[in-house]
């Protein structure tokens, strides 16, 4: 089984920074691609960034604008999202996602989300 636990969300002022963390736990799994999605109030869930096990990254053009950086630590089965120069429009629930191969097959795992609120 695989579980994703997100942390690092909270309230931050515009222009501030946050680092989100998502740790995968369990046994009998191997994670390939991990990513961050977000869902703002009244909007659809959208991709923020994704990263492969080898470190190749992809960023959503509309969301990142050079402000966010995704990274991972394979030894810790953890993915991070460094968010700088946060804006009110970044306010959303941020979800961690992982594509995982387990002993019984391939699965997609989602975290429960962590709320990021950017407000003065």
N, C-alpha and C positions, 0 to 999 in steps of 0.2 A: 504494500500500500504506500501511497505518497500523499503527504499533506503539505500545503503551503501556508506559511504564517508570515503575514506582512507586518511591518512596523515602521515607524518614522513619521507618520502623518501627524497633523495637528494644525494649529492656528499660527499663521505667519503673516507679517506685514508685507505689503507690496515692496518688491525689490529684495526681499529676503531670500534665504536658501533653505532647502530641506534635502535630506538624503533618505530615500525610502529603501528598506531592505526587505527581502523575501527569502526565507530559508525553507528549503525542502527537507522533510524528514520522513523517515520510514526505513524500509529495507527492501532489497530485491528489485531495485530500479536503477535506471540510468537516464538522465535528462539530456535531451538534445537542445532544442531551442527554448529559451525563456523570454518572456516579454512583459511589458507593462501596458495596460489599457486604462482608460479612465472614462467615467460617465459623469458629465456635468448635469446640474439640475435642468430638467426639461429637454435633455438631449440624448442621443443614442450613444452607446458605448463605442469608443474609438481606440484604435491602436495609438500608443504613444511611441514605443520603441521596442525592438526585439534584438536578441543577441544569440548567436549560435554557440555551441560548445567550443568551437574553434576561435571564437572572438569576433566573428563578422557581425557588424551592427547594421540596423536599419532604423531610420527615424521617420516618423510621420511629418511631412513637410509643414502642415498647418500648425502643429502643436509645438514643435521643438524650437524652431527659429534660432538654433545655435545655443540655446539656453540649457538644454537637458543633455545628460550623458548617461548612457547605460553601460554597466560593467557587470562582471560576474567572477566569482571565486569557485571554480569547479571542485576544489578540495573541500569546501564548506557547503557545496550545493546551494549557493546563495547568489541572488542577483540584486543589483543595486540600481537605483535611479537617482542621480544627482541632479537636483533642480535648482538652478540659479536664476536670479532676477525674476522672481515669481510675480505674476500679475493676477489681478482679480479673476480674469477669465480662466485661469488655471484651476480654480476651485472645482473640485470634483472628488468622487470616490475613485481611488486608484486601485486597480486589481492586478495582481500578479498572475501570470499564466506560465505553464510549463508543459512541453511535450515530453512524455516519459515512456520509456520502454520498460515494462515489468516482466516478471517471469510468466505471466499469463497473457501478455499482449501489450499493444500500444494504447496509451490513454492520454487524454488531455486533462490537466488538473488546473483548477482555479482557486485562488485564495478568496477569503471573504471580503477583502477590500479594506482600505484604510482611507479615512477622510482627510483631505487636504483643503484647508480653508485659507484663502488669501484675502485679507481684509484689514483695513486700517481702523 
